[in-house]
Amino acid sequence: MKKVFVLITGFTPFLIGYGLNLIVLKSGSEVAFVFDIYTIMFFLFWGLMGFVFSKFTSSNVYTLVICHLPALLVLLLILIQELINKQYWHNYLGVVTQFFYLPTIRISFKITGLLSMHKMWETYIISFLLMIAVFYLGGFIRNKVDMAKSRL
């Protein structure tokens, strides 16, 4: 049951991205500030999920894989749209896939700019890798905390 909960949590970026989209559409000139705050909050949430879920399965890597299956599926759908179709689908699936990575897209743009990468699909890959890194960091911190507690 815990593994199913971890998998379901992997879909939360859809909801968070949809909420960010609504905020951005309703806000005026302070969009960059909203994105930055939302990005920080999302990464704190995602790291906390890595921290909490690190004890749900036999290993941190297994938990990471289960939780990021939705992210991988969305990334594959985005890559199909970007690289094969050369355009986003003009339906709900095309829009929803973009919502998934919306909370991480601003920092990913900054990283791809520093790396002289200018394709949108590269930005989505960076977003995917950042999500994995933050989640893993949360689990890593949990392991260090548990080891420190066991020494006392």
N, C-alpha and C positions, 0 to 999 in steps of 0.2 A: 504493500500500500504506500509506503514511503517513496518508493521509486516512481510510482504514478504521480504522487504529489510533486516530486522534483521535476518530472516531465511537464506537468501542467504549469509549473512556475516558469518553465522555459518559454511559455507563450505570453508572459506578462509584458514584454516589450511592445506587443501589439497595442495593449490598452494604454500603456504609458505614452507611446508614440501618438496614438489617437488623441489623448488628452493634450499633449504638446501641440498638436496640429490645431486643436480648437483654441488654445490660448494664443497661439501665433496669429491665427485668423482674426481674433477679437482685439488683439493689442495693436497699438499704433507704432510709434517710432522706437520703442524699447525692446524690439525683437531680439537683438543680440544679447542683451542682459538676461532676458527670459531663457534663451537657449543655454547660456552659460550656467545659470542656476539649475535648470532642469538636468543638464548633463552631469553636474556635480551630484545632484540628488540621485540620479539614476545609477551612477557608478558606486555611490555609497550603498544604495539598495542592493546592487548586484554583488558587491563584495560581501555584504551582510548575508546574502543568500548562500554564497560560497562558504562563509563561516558557519552558518547554521546547518547546511546540508552536508558538510564534510563528514558527519557521523551517521548519515542515513544509509550509506552503502559500505561495501567492503574497502573501497579506496577512493581517494580524492579524484583521481583521474576518471574512474568509472562514473562518479557523480557528475563530474564536469561534462562527460560525453552525453549522459542522459539529459542533463539540463540544456545542453546546446544543440540537441537534435533539431528542435524547431528553428533555431538560428541558422543551422546548416541548410535545412530545407528552404528557408526563405532566401538565403544567399544563392543557392542553386537556381531558384526561380528568377532572382534578379539577374544572375549571369546569363540565363537563357534569354531574358528580355533584352539585356544590353548587348551581348556578343552575337547571338544568333538572329534575333528579330530586329535588332538595331533600333528598337523603340519599346516603350513600356506598353503593356496591354491596356486597352481602353475599356477596362471593366473593373469590377470590385477587387479582383485578385491583383491586378496591376497597381492599384492604389494601396491596398493593405500591405503589400510587400515593402513599399516605401515607408510606411508608418513604422514598421518593425525597427529599423535602424535610425529613425529620426532622433531619438535622444542622444545618440552617439555621433551624429553626422558632423557636427560643428568641429569637434576636436579632431575627427578623422580628416576633415578638409585641411586643417592646419598641418597635420602630419604629412599628408600627401603633398601639400605645397612645399614643405621643407625637403621632401624627397624628390621633388621635381616630377611628381606623378600628376597627371591632369585628366585622367579618365574617371568617370563616376564609379565604374565597377571596382576600380582600385580602392576608392574611398570606402565602399561597402566591405571589401575584404579587410581593410584596416579596422573598421568598426567591429567586425566579427572577431578579429584577433584581440582587440582591446577588451571585448566582453569576456573572452576566454581568460586573458591575463588577470583581469580584476577578480573574476570568480575564483580562479586558482589562488590568487593572493589571499583572498578571504579564507579559503581552506587551509592554506599554509600557515596563516596567523593562528587559526584554531588549533592546528597541530602543535605549534610552538607554545601556545597558552596551556594546552593539556600536558605537554611535557614539563613545563615549569611547575604546574600544579602537582604533578606526580613526584617531583623532586622534593617537595616540601613535606 
